[in-house]
């Protein structure tokens, strides 16, 4: 079955109303996509404060020929001395879930972090009630490193936060395996630009795969 294209673009001021709408979704708060219900004014203030923040790279996830926004992702709390940062992915539109969108976005972030930003480590935080995101982290090669006990509070209940991490020196076989799994199933949905980026990474990894990349 032909899959939708997935691409990323930087978040802009015009995206604030959409982020506000997603912020009001209680399910997304439950899954640790948002920790606070920000108002539109708070979102705008947050965006303005982060325009020049070199510790944040945030993106809107776009799907389909019409490039409809379905979620957001990025790398935050970037430490340029230690060369590390926290990756996050949230597919907010239900119709785009369980289609490889989150996995593709996370792989793009890993590729960007290790091979464009020259980072040494990426990590992700997942609330214990969010089983899907924990599985996603593991499928994309991140290892469970530890647990912050009862560190997330939502609807009168505390949840643990699991930490997943991946080092650049470990990324070769992990990313190769993840890319193989994702691309074998979703290659027909990749944009030309995405395919070239992924080919570049595969070449850098010295990967040998039997993937035939489709061009839309």
C-alpha positions, -999 to +999 in steps of 0.1 A: +000+000+000+013+034-009+021+055+021+019+093+025+050+115+022+065+127+054+085+159+057+096+184+083+097+223+084+106+247+111+077+259+133+066+295+125+045+321+141+016+311+119+015+277+136+007+290+170-031+286+167-026+250+157-003+243+186-028+259+209-055+235+196-033+205+201-024+218+236-061+217+246-063+180+237-064+162+270-052+129+255-019+146+244-014+159+279-019+124+292+008+111+269+033+137+280+032+157+247+024+188+268+029+193+305+009+225+308-022+238+291-008+270+277-031+298+264-025+313+230-008+343+246+015+320+265+023+301+233+031+333+215+053+345+244+071+311+244+077+312+207+091+347+208+114+338+237+127+308+217+133+325+183+170+330+191+174+300+213+202+279+199+193+250+223+161+243+204+154+230+169+116+224+165+097+212+135+062+207+122+055+172+108+038+174+074+021+145+056+007+139+021+009+157-012-009+186+005+017+187+033-009+188+060+004+194+095-001+163+117+022+169+147+055+183+158+090+172+167+125+185+175+156+185+195+156+206+227+179+214+256+208+211+232+242+213+250+267+224+225+297+216+248+286+181+257+270+177+221+238+162+234+201+170+232+166+156+239+145+144+210+107+146+210+080+135+186+043+139+189+018+129+161-013+149+172-037+140+144-052+105+150-055+098+113-017+100+109-009+075+137+002+039+133+015+047+098+052+051+104+050+089+106+065+091+141+093+066+133+102+085+101+103+119+120+125+104+148+149+090+122+151+124+105+160+139+139+187+113+146+201+119+111+201+156+117+216+154+152+245+130+144+253+138+108+244+175+104+248+189+139+277+166+149+261+157+182+274+128+203+243+118+222+205+121+218+180+110+244+142+109+248+119+111+278+087+089+278+061+088+305+054+053+318+018+055+306+029+061+270+037+026+258+037+036+221+064+061+225+086+037+245+083+011+217+091+038+191+123+048+209+134+012+211+125+005+174+147+034+164+177+022+183+175+041+216+183+021+247+164+024+280+190+040+303+170+046+335+138+058+352+129+091+369+104+079+395+070+096+396+084+126+377+053+133+356+020+145+372-012+143+353-049+142+364-041+136+401-017+108+394+021+105+392+039+086+365+075+075+360+095+089+332+117+065+313+150+078+297+161+064+263+195+073+248+217+067+218+254+076+212+268+085+178+293+057+180+264+033+185+242+048+158+256+029+128+240-005+133+210+008+152+201+034+126+208+010+098+184-016+113+158+011+119+161+026+084+159-008+069+127-016+088+111+017+081+121+021+044+112-014+034+076-005+043+075+032+037+099+039+009+072+048-016+061+076+006+095+093+010+101+127-007+130+130-031+148+152-006+142+127+022+155+098+001+187+116-007+193+124+030+187+088+039+209+075+011+237+098+024+233+084+059+233+049+047+265+056+027+281+072+058+272+041+078+287+018+052+254+000+053+246-028+030+208-033+026+185-047-001+163-016+000+150-002-033+141+034-026+110+045-045+109+080-059+075+098-059 
